[in-house]
Amino acid sequence: MLNKRKIKILNNCPEIEWEIIAPHIVQRFIKNNQEEIIAKEYWARIKHYLTLPEKVKKQYFSSLLNNLFQSKSFISRHNKKAVEILLEDYASIDLDLPSFRKYFLEVTKNKEAINKIWEYLGAEHAKENLDNHPHLQTCIKESSITNLIIEQQDFEDIEIKSLLQIKAMKAFIKNKKNKKMINELVPLSLNNNQEISQIVLGLIEEHIRDTKIFLQLIESSMPRAIETAENFFKELNPSSDDYYKTVLLLCDSPYENAQLFGLKLIKQNISYLPKSSLLRNLSETRNKLIQQYLANEISNLLSDKDEFLNFEADILRTRNQKRKLKELIKKRIEKAIEDNVSSNLDQKYLAPLVSLTLGLVKEDSAWAIRNLTSLSIHGYEIKDLAITTPIKP
């Protein structure tokens, strides 16, 4: 550890440090295998080397920056320090443009370092920072470099930190013309920056017809994205082969706003949809408004009597599937029996009811036995059911 006494000795005999000790300090720091307090002192010493006269740096530290910036360990573990050298210590380093560009590109392979660069460009004195840094100005103006910086970032997590970043992002987006490239930009449609978000949403509206992408938008919390998605779904042809699958995707969404929008489309275009299949697929939804819609509209949706009876009979035969819809049908049948209209109960219900008495679901079995017994008592002939009087002791 470099205590004050050692540092004083080194300052009195700098050539010894520069030639023998400095390379050891740099290597140890890059390897990152020392305690934090020691690493902090090593870094302070490295920063000191960067401020030495040019003659000394050329003689003893000509490879210092190469050693740092060509080390993946240094850039990944010390990305803030790497940016600090290039941006804040620029004046003392005195790099030519090709060298600066080379190190700049190495640093921008790291996402955290990229964020630090955009923060620097978005700081209070950003213009002054840029005016005093011609090499950085050049690199930012070079579209190939700024595009590379942007591409290195995760579009789902990218945070806009400066006006220069917005300008660079807009130029980057403008070059994305084909469908595949626009698909890559989709996460930016949900970006925290409204200007960037709206540009990408406009491209999606114009070029994309992928239902899954618009499902992502409607499931977001951003009003503009939701509006874009709703407009897309409204414009779909309800007579197309994929329309039915689309409304089911909306109703199966974990997000309530998407579910309710799906229900709205169903109500508007029910005449185009396969009603029996629709009821089956919606029967397991947890959305209370969709459940209420099913309960209220089941007999209306299945206007054909045979279709209606077959549908209810099929649902009664299921074991643990379609439970919510099954309970609705059980309540309707039970009410019909209680209202003494058993003579109107269609024969198609008998087989499912008898089957339920033999089933493994005790709740369904008890319900079926109770209601078949009530039917039998009211004079309804049930061949597969016999009522026996318990034997008294």
GUMAR-707051 format. One record per residue (C-alpha): x, y, z. Coordinates in pm, whole numbers, plus 50000, padded with zeros to 5 digits. Layout:
GUMAR-707051
XYZ
...
//
This chain:
GUMAR-707051
500005000050000
501315034649909
501415053250240
502525089450267
506125079750347
506435057550037
504825083749816
507295109849946
510215086949865
508825080149517
508335117149454
511975123149546
513115095249311
510465096149034
512525077548772
512535046548994
508745047249018
508195054948650
510465026948528
509974999448787
506905005149006
504435022048771
504044991948534
503334970148839
500704994748966
498974995948627
498884958148591
497624952648944
494894978348894
493784962748563
493594927948717
491314941748987
492614917449249
493264941749532
491194957549805
489104988049724
491185012249928
494385000549754
492725002249411
491695037849491
495295047649561
496525029449251
494025048749041
495105081849192
498675072949099
497695064048740
495855097248708
499045113948832
501045097448552
498665112448295
499525147748414
503285143648378
505195163548114
504955150347760
508655141647754
508265119248061
505055103047931
506695094947596
509685079147765
507955059548041
504195058147973
503825055747597
501865023247633
499805033147941
496575041747757
496895011447532
497274989147836
494165004147993
491815006647697
492734973447541
491924956147866
488334943247870
488644940348246
489404977348283
486514988948063
483944964848207
484894969648574
485955005948559
483785019748277
483255052848459
486985057448499
487535049448131
485025076248032
486545099948286
489955097048117
488605103247768
486145130747849
487345148948160
491105143448145
491225149047773
493315180947798
496065164147997
496245133047775
496875151647450
495725123447219
495575127046842
492175120846675
492865085346545
493985074046893
491055090947062
488615075246815
490175041046873
489835043247254
486405059247228
485115029747025
486545005247278
484805022947564
481455024547384
481274986647370
480164989147732
476534999547802
477285016548134
480065036547972
477695047647694
475245060647955
478085079848118
478975095947784
475395107347721
475215120448079
478355140648015
476805154847698
473595162847882
475235179948180
474675216448272
477885227148095
477485203247800
478095229547532
481215241547705
482365205547751
481885198647383
483475231347266
486595222847465
486755187547322
487145188446940
487865151046914
484625142747094
482765167146866
484145149146564
483195114746694
479645125546780
479195140946435
480325108946265
477075089946209
478855056446190
480195061146542
476975074746694
475005046446530
477445021746679
477015037447023
473225034946995
473264999246865
475324988347165
472464997847398
469434977747497
466464995947344
464174983647623
466265001047889
467775030347700
467315063447880
467525096447695
469915119547878
470705148247640
469555167947336
472545154947144
471415119647220
467935127547086
469485141746769
471645110846728
468685087646796
466515105446538
469225102146273
469655065546364
465905058546342
465625077246011
467975052045849
465785022545954
463555019045651
462714982445600
460314961545809
463044940745976
464904971646093
461714987946222
460924956446422
464204961746605
463074996846702
459774985746861
461044988847224
461815025647153
458095031647094
457745028347473
460735050547552
460545076947825
461265103947567
457995113447399
459615126447080
461505094047016
458475073147113
456165091146869
458615088346579
458845050646625
455075046946673
454595065146344
456915040446169
455075011046326
451695024646213
452975029045859
454974997045807
454074970046061
451084946346056
452244921546320
449474915646576
451954905946850
453684939846828
450414958646866
449514935947157
452724948047329
451644983847269
448114979747406
449534962447714
451794992247786
450945020848020
451555047347754
448365064047618
449855071347274
451005035147232
447625021947348
445825045047104
448055033246818
447294996846900
443545002446932
443445019746593
445224989846439
442784964646589
439754985446491
440874985646127
441164947646104
438664929645884
436324909746116
435594884945836
439274875745796
440554841645909
442824856346179
440334880446336
438894854746577
442394845446704
443194882346747
440214890146973
441024859047179
444614871347222
443264904247355
440834887147595
443574863347716
445934892247793
446894896448160
446144933648126
442574944748195
442524972947939
443434948047664
440794923447787
438064949847785
439074962147441
438844926347317
435354923747466
434404956147292
435484941846956
433504909947025
430334929547093
430814950346779
431554920946550
429804891046711
428044882546385
431414873646228
432624851146512
432084813746580
429854817346885
430094782947041
433884782147011
434084817847140
432124809147455
434344779247523
437524799347484
436324828147701
434894806147975
438084805548185
438664842948191
438994859848528
437724892948401
434404899148574
432954919748289
433664891848039
432154866448283
429064888348314
428854891247937
428944853247903
426274848448169
423954874048011
424474865147648
424914827547641
421384819947525
421374849247281
424714839847129
423544804047072
420234812646913
419854778446753
418274755347014
420284724346922
423544744446923
422644758847262
421764724947415
424794707547270
427044735147399
425704733147756
425724695147754
429354694847638
430374719147913
428654697648177
430694667548063
434004685048127
435734676648453
437914705048580
438014725648261
435694755048189
434824755948558
433444791448562
431174785448263
430174751548400
428994767548724
426904792748528
425194764548335
424614744348653
422894774348812
420644779248509
419604742448500
419044741248875
416834772148859
414754756048580
414234725348798
413374745849108
410824765848907
408964733248835
409494735448464
411184701848458
408954690348177
410744715747956
414194702248042
415564686447728
416504649747729
420014658847612
420834670247964
420134636248122
423224618047999
425614645248124
423784646948459
423964609248508
427624610148402
428314636448667
426914613748940
429644588648855
432394614348825
435364620249053
434514656449129
432444653149448
430884687549417
429584680149066
428464645149165
426434657449464
424874685049253
423844660548979
422364635249226
420384662649400
418904676149078
418204642248919
416414632449237
414314664149217
413424656248855
412444620648943
410274632349233
408444655948993
407604626848765
410444629648519
411384594548398
415054587848433
415994552648325
419484553248471
418424565448816
416754545449093
415704560249429
416044535849718
414664540250065
417304536150334
416854504250540
415854512350896
417724494051171
//
